[in-house]
Amino acid sequence: MDFMAIFSVFIDDGCIVCDACEEAAPDIFEVTEDTCFIKPDARLDGGYDRNIGKSGLKPDVVSSLSDDIFDAADACPVDVIIVVEGTGEEVPEAAEEAAPEPEVEIVPEESVEITGDDLESLLTAGDRTMSILFGSQSGNSEELAAKFAKQATDYGLDAAVHDMDGFDLSALPGMKRVLIICSTWGEGEMPDNAEELWLQASSDSAPNLSGVNFSILALGDTSYEFYCQSGKDWDDRLQHLGATRLLDRVDCDVDYDSSAAAWAIDALAVMAAVDGSGQFHENQVEAIKDRVSGAAAAGAAGEDGFTVPETAAEVIQAEISIFRYDPVSATTGKDTWVCALPGHMSVLESLRALKETHDGTLTFRDGPSDDPATAISVNGRLILPGSVRLDSVAPIRDGGLRLRIEPLPSFDVVRDLVVDHWPLERGRESSKPWMVAATREGADTAQGVVGTMDPSTADILHSITDFCSAPLLHSCSDATPHSEAYLGPAVLARTWARINDPRSSESSIVGMQDVMDSKEGIKAETDLASIRRQNGSARIIADALLDARTSTLSRGGFNGRHGKHVWWYSWSVKSSGRVNDTVIYRQVLGPMGLLGNLFSGVTARMVFGFTRTGGNVFNGMLGMLAPPAGIGKMPKQFNSSVDHHHEVVAIFNEVDGRF
């Protein structure tokens, strides 16, 4: 019988983490730092990855969420959500209903013999699957698991991420390669999602794991007595059950990024050195690391040892649509070209080719590959076109790709892809970015007296300002297109670095804090998520801007429209679920206003749902005359969902974190 139109859905290469799919179908899709995963609750196999294996969706998910899945696929700007349509007939309802198959003698998979430089055979032959299990209370372990699963493809591994919650322990003995990433909760306890699996694994009925190769990454906090205890428990238990530890456990403190990344390099290499039969080839581990890092191919080739090998990719069919603007006639549009270009060509080189061979009037900023002024938007992704290859900017399907090239948002367009950077420069000038140094101690060296700085402080300051292009970072913000006065994240990130620079004088710090606290400063930023998802360095910058915003609000005592107003406002919103003027003018009175709601009828109206229906909460002058009078305190408001009140939501998401 046909009981479902969708059999499966998976994510192809090229996801730009735009959040469109998660907004359309939050029960199916979850956007990670660099791609999108299909949630385990929606899948028959319970996996947590891009579902490249096309595992079927659960029947109840298909019957209730098919429209959402199709909406998400239609909303994807780069068309990487692939819906596999089918029927229930393709999925057998029970194993016993399947037709009996003739008995076949099972021949064990032979060990891959690795000799000399036969590394390619090891990384491609036989079973290359690897399982990553995560136990997570706050999401850190889950995030690392998703990140390392993506990196595993570079090692010739097909990684699947599994939530420990609901994982079938009986499936573990059949896995040759297993990585476990687990945090510790409370006083040495397992995180909630790992508790049930741990009880099964620590019981007397736990299966033998003699064919399993494993390594453990433990997350914890050294301020607690039982530091990384959960990871230690898993490490001991797997060894006790007969599993083979290929790499010693690594215990990570709260600043886990660097140590976790180092563990992943070693762990993925040793797992890649396990062949299809489960045999570990220790002598190939360093060769695998060299292959992944590019060190093996870094040397010059040729008989003379100095011939640099050519780097080339196959020719691909590219359909390139480019935004066009003519300032003389004030007309806009787009031109589309279909042409064959080598995949290794950069986006900037393709623009040059189109200008030379098709349209000499095509206008864009040209320069070196890392020129910050050349930044543009390609398929909604902000890039430096000289640093990005054609075959990596969008997914290639049927030997071709589609590109939509547009100018940077947040700036006025001069012509075609050229934008006016002057507002950014004017904002930078108004922030007075020059260094006014303080008197400080120095070290007497052979070159003279030199100022010193703690290395960790210097590293933090450099990372805050380590962005490839100020115009690109400025355009990452969702606020800059709507506010010409807002200085933008590029200017404010440098200002925040100057404020925290021990070389800055006290008087200059006060001036820069005034810039940060002004209405054109950090309080004008609505949402740091759009900045965070650009790349690794942007995440550091977003965290720095969050610290800057917290500092600004704290310095002002949470007063004014962006502080006290929103601080008390959250409590009313949490109670009612709606934004309305009857509640909003009371919250400016703080706790007294909240108590006043009990005696003014506001609480009763919320309890009986009047503020949830979208009806008229403000009836004439009722809201302004009801005690305590709010005349002159607040403007007339409207009854709308909190999700659409972006200023309130964004500020509390970043400042409070519990809204």
N, C-alpha and C positions, 0 to 999 in steps of 0.2 A: 504494500500500500504506500502511497505517496503522502508521508506525514511531514515532510519538510522540504523547503525549496533550497535551503542552504545546507551544505554538508560541512564546510570548513571555511576558515578565513586565516590568512597569514600576511606578514609584512615583508615586502620585497626590500632589496637594498635601496638606499637613497633617502631614508626618512629624515626630515629636517626638524623634527620635534616641535611642530607648530601648535600642538595641543588640540587641533581641530577634531581628531578622532575621539579623544577622551571626552571632549565636551559633548559630542553627538551620542556616544555610547560608552558611558563611564563604567558599565558593568562588564564590558568586553575588553576595552583597550586601556593600557596604562603606559603613559609616556615616561621614559626614563631619561637619563642625562643625554644619551646620544642616539636613541632609537625608540621603538614602541613595542611592547610585549602584549601577547594575548593572555588574559588573566587565567590562572589555573582553575578557578571555580566554573569557568565557562567551557572547559575542555574535557573531553573524555579521558585523556591521559593524565590530567592534572599537572601538566608541565607549565613552566613559566619562562617563555622565550618568544621569539618571533613566529613560532609554529611553522618553520620551514618544512617540517615533516608532514604538514597538513593533517594534523590530528583532528578528528571530527569534533563538532560542538555538541554539547548535551541537548537532547530533544526539547527540554523545557526552555532552554536558552533560545533555541531556534524558533520555537513557536511564539515566544513573547518578545524577542528582541531583533527579529529579522529586519524590520523597518529601520531600526536604529543602526544596524550594521551597514545596510545599503546607504543610509544617509551619511555615515562616517566615510564610506568609500567615495561617495560623490563629493564630499567636502575636502578630501585630501588634495592639497594643491600640487603634489608631485606624483599622484597616482601610484602609490606603493602599497595600498591596501587591496589585496587580491582576494576576491570572494569566490569560493569553489562551490558551485551549485550541484546538487545531487538529490537523491531520495533515500529514504530509510532502508530501501532494499539493499543498499550498498553496505549497510552495517548489520551484521548478524545479531539477532536479539539474544541468542544464547549459544554457548559453545556446542551444546549437545545437538543443536538443530543443524549444524554444519554437516555436509555430506561426508561420509567416511572416506578417508584418503588411504591409498595403498601404503603399506609400511615401507619406509625407506631407511636404509642403514645410514646412520648419522656418522659422518667422518669428522673427527675433531680437526679444527682449523690448524694448519701447520704453522709453526713458528716461522716468522720472516727472518731469513738469514741475512745478517748485515755484515758486509765485509768491505773494508777500504772506505771509499767515499759513497757507498750505496745508501745515502741518506734519503733520497727521493722515494725509494721503495718502502722504507719504514714509515714515512709520513703520508703515504697514499694507499698502501695495501691493507686489506683486511678491515676489521672493525675499528673505527676511529672515534667512537662515541665516548663522551665523558660526562659525568653527572656532578653538578654543583648543588649541594644542599645548604640551605641557610636557616639559621635560627636567629630571629631578630625581634627586638622589643620596640625599637624606635625607628627602624628602617635602614640603619647603616649597613648591616650585614646583607640585606636584600639588595641595596644599591651596589655594593661591591660585587656581589654574585652576578648581577646583570652586566656590570662593566667587564669582569673577567671572562664571562661567557663570550662576549663579543671579541675580546682579544684572542680567545682560543683558536679562532679560525686562522690566525697567522701561524699557528703551530700545527696546522693540519688536523685539528680536532673539531669534532662536531659536538658542541657543548649544549646540554639541557639544564636549565635551572629548576630546582624543585623546592617548594616550600615544605619544611619539615611537618607542618600541620597537614595531616591527611596523607603523608607519604607512606607507601606500603613497604614495611621493613622486609617482607619476603622477597622483594625485587632486588634488594641490595646485593645478595650473593652473585647475581648474574652481571654485575657491573665491574668492569676491569679497572676503570679509572674513576676515583671519587675524591672530590675536594669538599671539605666542610668548613663553612664560615659561620661562627657562632659567637654571639655576645653573652655576657653574664649579667644577670638581673638580680638586684637586691643583695642578699648575703650569700653569694655563690650559687644562686639558683638558675635553672634553665629559663630562657625567655618563654613566654606563654605558648608560642607556636611550636616549640620544641619539646614541651613537657611530656606529651603523650608518646611521642616517638622514643624519647629517652627511657620512659618506663618500660616500653617493649624491648629496647635494646639491652637494658640492664637486667632483664628477667632471665630465668634459667632456660626458657624456651627460645631464646634468641638464636638465629641461624649461624652456621659456620661461615666465615668470610675469608677462607683461605685463598680464594682467587681474586681478592680485591686489593688494589694498590691505592693508597690514600695519603693525604696530607691535610693538616688542620691549620686554619687561621683563627685565632681567638681574639676577640675584642673585649676590653675591660677598662677599668679605671684603677690606677695604683693607689688612690686614696681609700679604696675599700680593702678590707682584710683578705677576702677571697678573690684576689685578682685573677681574672680570666679563668675562673674555676670551671665553667661549663666547657670551654675548649679543652682544658686539661682532662676533664672526665671523658669526653668523646675520644680523645687521643688514646687514653689508657684502655677504654672499653673496646675500641676497634682492634687494637693490638691483641687484646685478650681473646677476642673472637677469631683470631687467626689472620687478620688482614695485614698486609705488608706496608709499613711506613717508608715511603720513598724519600721524604723530606721532613726534617724535624719541624715540630710545631713552632709557629711564631706567635708570640703574645704581644698585642698592641695596646698602648695607652689611648687616651682620648684623642690625641693628635696622631691618628693612625694612617694618614694618607701615604706618607713616604714608606713606612715599614710594610704596609699592605701591598703597595706597588712592587717593592723589592721581592716580597714573598711570591707574588703572582708570577714574576719573571722566572723564578726558580721552579715553582710548582708546575707551571704550564710546560716548562721544558722537560721535567722528569716524566710528566704524564704523556707527553708526546713521544718519549723514548720507550714507551710500552707498546709492543707490537700487537697485531690482531689476536694473537693467542694468549696475551697477558704476560709475555716475557719482557723483562726490563733490560734495556741495552744501555747500561751506564756510560759506556765509552762514547755514546753519541750525544750526550746531554750538552756538552760545550759546543759541538757542531750545530746543534739545533738553535742554541742561543745566538751563535754567530749568524746563522741563516736569517733568523727573525730580525736581528738588529741591523742586518745589511753589511756586517763586517766582512763576511765571506766574499761578498761581491765588491767590496770597496777598493780592492787592489787593482792596479792597472793591468790590462791584458796585452796580448801580442808578444811576438818573439823578442822584441827589444825591451819588454817590460814597461814601456811608456805609452803604449797605445791605449787611449781611453775608449772603452766599448760604447757603441751607440745605444741609446735608450729610445725605443720606438714601440708604438702600439698599433694595432690594426686600425684601418680606416673605418669610420663609423658614419652613418647617415644622420645628419643633424638638422632638425627643424628649429631655426632660431627666430624668435619674434622679439623685436626691439622697439621700445617706446620712442616715439618721435615727437618733437615739439619745435615749431617754427616761430620764433619771437616776432618776426615781421608781420606775419599774417595772424598770429595768436591762435594757431590751430594745433591740435594734438591728434595722435593716432598711433598706429603701429605698422611696421613693415616686417614681413616674414620671408625668410630665405630658407630654401632646402638645399643643402650642399654636403659633399663628402669631405670630411676632415679627419686627420689622424687623431686617435684618442689621446695621445700624449700632449697635444697642442694645448696651451693654456687658453683660458677664456679671452684674455687680452690679445693674444696672438690671433684668435679667430676674429675678433673685432677689426684688427688691422687688415686681415685678409679680406673681409667683407668691404672695408673702405677702399682698398686698392683695386678690387676686381668687380665690385657691384655698384657701390654708391659712394662717390667721393665726398658727398655732403654729410655723411654720417659723422656725428661729433661726439667725442668722448675724451676724457683725460688720459693721456698716454704718459708713459714713464717707465722706470725700472720695475721689476717684478714686485718689489716690496714698497713701492711708492704709496704712502698713505692717502694721497689725494685721488688715487684712481678708483677708490672703493665704489662698488655698485651693488645692485640687488639682482640675484639670479634665482628664479623660482621661489622668491620670498626669502632667500638666504643672503645675508650681507657678507660680501667677500672682497678680498683684494684680487682682481681678475688675473693678475700676472702670476699669482701663487697657486692657482687652482687649475688642475687639468680638466679637460672636457669630460673624460670618462669617469671622473670622480664627483662631478657637480650634480649629476642627476642619474637615475637608474637607466641602464641601456636595455631596451626591449626590442627583440627581433632585429638586432644589429643597429638600432637607431636610438636617438634620444631627442627630447623636446626641451628647449630652453626659453624662458621668458625673462628678458633682460630689461631692467628698469633703473631709473636713477635712484639715488639714496632718498629715502623719506626724510622728513624734517627740514629739508632745504628747498629754497625756491629754485626751479629749473631755469637755467640760462638757455640751453639749447640741447635737445636730445638727452644724452646721459650726463651732461655737464651741469653741475649744481653750484650755487653760490655759497661758498664757505665763510663769507664775511661775517654773518651773524655769530658763528662760533668763535671767530677770532675776536670780534668785539666783546663777546662775553668773557673770553679768556683775559683780555686786556682789563676789563672792569674788575676782575677778581684780583688784580695786582699780584701776579704770580712770581714776581722776582724775589730772590732770596735776600732777606735782611738777617744777617747772621748774629748770633749771640756770642759773647765771650765765653770760651770753654777751654778745658785742658787739652793739651796736645802731647805728642811724643817727639822727643828730640832725636832726629835721624840724621844720616849723612847728608841728605838733601835739605836739611833744615827742620824746623818744627812743623809737624803735620798733625792735624786733628784726627782723633780716633773715634770709632763708633763700635758698639757691640755688633758682632756679625749677624746675630738673629734679628736685631732691629733693622740693620741695613737690608737684610733679605726681605723683610716685610715691606719696607718702604719701596724697594724696587719692584716687588710683585704688584703693589697697588697701582703703579704707573706703567706696568709692563703691558701696554696694549699697542697693537700694530698700527692702528689708525685712529686718530681723534675723531674725524668725521664719521667713521664707521661706528665707533662706540656711541657717539652722540645720537646716531640714528637708531641704535638699539632700544632706546627708551620709548615707551608708549606715550610719554607726556610731551616730548619735544615737538611732535607735529601739531600740537594743539596750544602751545604756549611759546610765543617768540621771546618772552621775557625770561623764561626758565634757562638757567645757565647750562644745564645738561650734565650727564654723568662724566664726560671727559674732563670738563673744567673742574667739577666738584671732586673727582677722584684725586686730581693733582693737588687741589686745595687741602683735602683731608690728609694727604701725605705730608704736605708742608706743615700742617698743624701738629702732626705727630713726629716731625723731624727734630731731634734734639739739638740740631744746629740752628733752628729758628729762634729769633729773639722773642721775648715776651710781648713786646708791643706789636710785632708783626702777627703773632698768634692771635691776639685780641682782634686785630683787623680782619684776619681770615675767618675767625669765628663769626664775626658780624656778617660776612658774606654768606657763610654757611647757614646762618639763622634767618637771613632775609627771606622775603616772600619769593624771590627768584632763586633761593637756595634749595637745600635738600628736601624741604617740606613740600615743594612743588612736584616731586617725583611720585607718581601714583603706584607703580608696581615694578619691583626689581626683578621679577621672574623673567621678563623679556630680555634683560641684560644677562642674567645668570645662564641662560641656555645657549648662548652663542658659542663658547668654547671653554677650555679649562681655565685660562687666565681671566675670562670674564666672570667666572664664578668667584674668584678671589676679589675682584673689583666690586661685585655685587655685595659681598659680605662686608667689605670696607665701607661702602655707602650705607649699608644697614647700621653699622656702628656709628657712622656720622649722623644719621637720622636720630638714633637713640640718644646720642650726645646732645643734639640740638633740642630735642623735646625735654630731656632731663634738665638742661641748662635753663630752659624757660619755665620750669616747674609745672609742665603740662598745662600751661595757660593758653587762652586764646582759642581760635577756631580749630586749630590742628591739635591742640593738647587737651585741656580740661573738657572742652566741648565733646570731643570724641571719647575721652576716657570714661565719663559717666554715661555717655550715650550708649555704650556697648551693653550696659546692663539692661537698659530698657529694650534694646533691640533683641537681646537674647531671650527676654521674656515674651515679647510680642511677635517676633519674626518679621515685623514690617517697619517701614520708616513712615512716620506721620507727624504732623505738626502738633497734635495734642500732647504727644509724649516728648517731642523734641525740645519744646521751649522749657519744659520742666527740668530736663536733665542738666541744664546749665547751672542749676542750683546745687548740683552734687547730691550727696546722700539725702539732704532735706527735700530735694525735688522728688527723689524716689519714694520717700515716705509720703509726700504729698499726693502721689498717685493713688495711695490707698483710700484717701478721703475725698477725692475729687471726681470719682467715677471712672477714671482712666483704667484702673486695674480691672474693674468690673467689665468694662468694654473689651479689654483684652481677653479676659477669661471666657466671655461669651462669644468671642470670635469676630467682633465688629471690625477690628483692625486687621484681620487676616483676609477679609473678603474683597478688599479693594474698594469698598464703598466710601461714601463721603464722611470722613472722620472730622474734617473741618467744615462746619455748617455755619456759613456767614461769619459773624463775629464771636461765635461761641468759644473758640479756642483762645481768643484774645481777652475775653471778659471773664472766663471762669477763673476762680482763685487758684494759685496766686497769679495775678495778672502778668501777662508776658509782653505787654505793649512796648515796642522799641527794643526788645531783647533779641527776637528771632524773626527772620523773614517768613512769609507764607510758604509752607512746605507742601509736599504731595505724598500720597500714600503709594509707595512702590516697594518692590522686593529689595531686600538687602543686597542680593547678588548684583543688582544693577547700580547700587550706590558705590561706585568704584573707589571714591576717595576714602570713605569710611572703612570699607573692607580691606583695601590695600594697606592703609596705615596700621590697622590692627593686626593684620596678618604679619606684618614686619616688626611692629613694636611690641605687641603683646604676645603673639604666637598662639593664643588659646581661643581666638574668636572663631 
